[in-house]
Amino acid sequence: MTPAVHSNSEIFAANRATGHIVLGVAASGGRTRRTRVHEDGSLRVRFPNAAGEALEAVIVNTGGGMTGGDRFAVEIALGEGARLIAGTAAAEKIYRSTGPDAEMDVKLDIGDGAQLAWLPQETILFDRARLSRCIDVDLAESASLLMAEAVVFGRAAMGEAMRQGFFADRWRVRRAGKLIFADSARLDGAVAETLAAPASAAGGIAIATVLMAPSDDGKLAAVRALAEQSKGGFLAEVGISAWGGIAVARLCAKDGAALRHDLIVLLAALGASVPRLWLN
């Protein structure tokens, strides 16, 4: 029998990682419980807390990172009144690509009266990495959301920089079917040069977006008070705005350590504690 001949593209595709998580949770007897857990490929989800009103979910990438051609997807649905804190076991590392993008799709569906804190650890992009990410959120009329996404372009502590590469990030958030927040970012080519420009990051290599829906005037005031403090506040540049029932904070820091510090401070001001794995 003549052996099959495969093209380089077929061999490449066969060696790419895929991962898919579908998680459903519901409120029952004053606690949030799992109703559906589906795991496929390189992604797993674990539940470290067995008690308490809110359930904690930790997403694990068993492959230890992503590279060009890898495709991951996470779908989370909260039933009425459910409470969930979801994060990742470690920072997600995006390694150099020989051409295609690594792809990450996140879909969050939050039912009436449900509360989701989406707090993954930072995404770290190495030199010549390529990442395309889409985040879609559907909120019921009375649902609540707090989400933070951080991206670090190279590990400064290791003497590494993302000089070239690609990063595309698309967020769409809807409440009761109506679009309330849309945000898109794209860096292509000379990433380090773009981030060095005063109009972009002024030399910062670590950025984050925090979204809270609905917004809270008292919590916003607490964040702004911290930003005005010379000590005990933020290490880097932080700004927060509120409109249309939501609040959005932007953070820009010189390195990942400063960004993580500021995220912990900001989330505490918003009344949220980071998952325990952030502090390990």
Steps between C-alpha positions, in 0.01 A plus 500: 500500500637839407540723811292818510683816410412805707579860419689721742178692571316178591781392731506845662122500554510152654750616759311810613335506841129547547300545817135556582319547829123528544396577857147552629416593860176563689391620842358234731428525872700821539806357325622486142547156355621359171232390256724425201873450457645413161876484443675431174862511387755695703259688727373384838296670772535434870297614803721561804229619740240254619309742722372854488226672307719576197665224300862539388614359165865478397587442135815297434687480170675164519713592199675776694439773243387575146670552167401569141208288382378403849129559558336524841142583597328554834121518543350576841129535580357611835141422586272734695656612829824305455834638617828400342864610525693375197872530433807314379757290681789700355584774256427394142815506287479562126816381327658587166299410192632392162199661331143433619334660802427333830126544553308543826120539514317574827121502531333596829122476549376642833139448603266719705636581844819303428846636581818413313855607584718413198856543630758302303869559560688700240570397143873521416603541136850400397691650208333423165192356669166534323172501694143569390250513787124558506296552817120502477282562806122478526352649818140458611325816617594454867831315457833628637847471353851586609771403255870576470730408212872581510756468219878518542717547191817313601643414842712796607632315807647237269647753259244405234307735274230457239658695218296360214169319492124529479226554756130550424247529781124539448246549783121516461273528804122498476228546761160352417617477141606865474865583433639699796875469447712439192877516499762391249879522511754399238880502502676366192866502404739708709314460831778635724536810283126564512483458879793740544309785334360764740154472345477126569670362813793744537738210554268286709490131413215386727137604451166397643131574468255457787126515433228521764130476422302655650723785614509621860569865584644422843746245363604732218571772756719257696705421188547868416607576856768233477621643170557836671712354781877519470539197728276199543340553163601393152850448362405583142246693299137419578182666377136409553183628333130421528218538250183322397489286814852359470845598626828434318851537641819503292841423644845541344821400677870463427500128580277212599578518872384862526188419300410207724549719810270765358235248397488357851468851648233601249294185542512538879366855462219356290418257780651190340776268615721338239499120483749339740712369213590860408694525826697174476 
